[in-house]
Amino acid sequence: MRPPLSWIVAIARFLYEFIVGDDWTMAAAVAIGLMLTAVLNVNHIVAWWLIPLIVVSMLGISLRRASRKAR
Amino acid sequence: MTGVVAVLITTFLASAVEAIEMVTIVVGVGATRGWRSTLIGAASGFGVLAMVVVVLGAALSQVPIGPLRLIVGALLLTFGLQWFRKGIMRVAARGLAGIGGQDPHETAEWTGPGMDWTAWFLSFKGVVLEGLEVAFIAVTFGAGSNQLGAAVVGGVGALVIIGAIGFSLHQTVRRIPRSLLQLIVGVLLSTFGSFWAIEGLGIEWPGGDAAIPGLLVLYAATALTYITLERNRALGLRPAA
């Protein structure tokens, strides 16, 4: 039987690959976007539009990067 | 509160994507190595999954709704964007094709006594890994929308229906356009993830719940645009900058 630490590492790796996948920049952009939205909200600036903008932009950037890698 | 129908449909579709892979693995192993050990492995996997859903559901129900929506929304958005991106790439490359190809686990048939542990493990692993993704989607979506029951019904419903199709018509399951389903689910999860994450920060969307269809239209239009661009790039109609 594998040591417990190996199981924890395996589960953590599974969760990372499942949630974040092969492009960590998208997950990072979501996290940063949410933090920025919270900061803008605290300063009474309407910021619901930021996350949709990040989604559309990051998809384009990630797809272009994947296309370049495939060539 | 997000409607029961929206929760049912989204969790059903998301679960169907994973159920197709799960059924393909189980039926493939069963058909090549025998059914007894395969089905026992699958049943063992479902037992583990049931415990995970109960524990996760109980844990998430203790968290206040605001922070819960933020965490769940962020997770669903992050995960949904993966499928959104992969769905765009796969639909652009393969259109409405199904899984196709050979069974991933073609091995010699087991003729010995007792349990075929290879078949048991392959089936157990397939059910647990694919099922964990279904459990994650069902529990987080259910918690975020406060409709855990509907989410579980959607998830289990997809497993039962796809499972029934798979056991009676194996080749049909492999022809279901999984890439397109993945793209649709990616759009849905990104939509709800965005909506709940922002609500979780205490920010109101313009129009309240009516913002959800607006986000859906925006993300669907984004998908169509990027699919067109990817196809043009692949056909050499537009150089990669």
Interface residues (C-beta under 8 A of the other chain):
Chain A: F14 F18 I19 V20 G21 D23 M26 A27 V30 A31 L34 T37 A38 N41 A47 W48 I51 P52 V55 V56 M58 L59 G60 S62 L63 R64 A66 S67 R68 R71
Chain B: L70 A74 L75 L77 T78 F79 L81 Q82 F84 R85 K86 I88 M89 L129 L132 E133 F136 S190 S194 A197 I198 L201 G202 I203 E204 W205 P206 A211 L215 L218 Y219 T222 Y226 L229 E230 R233 A240 A241
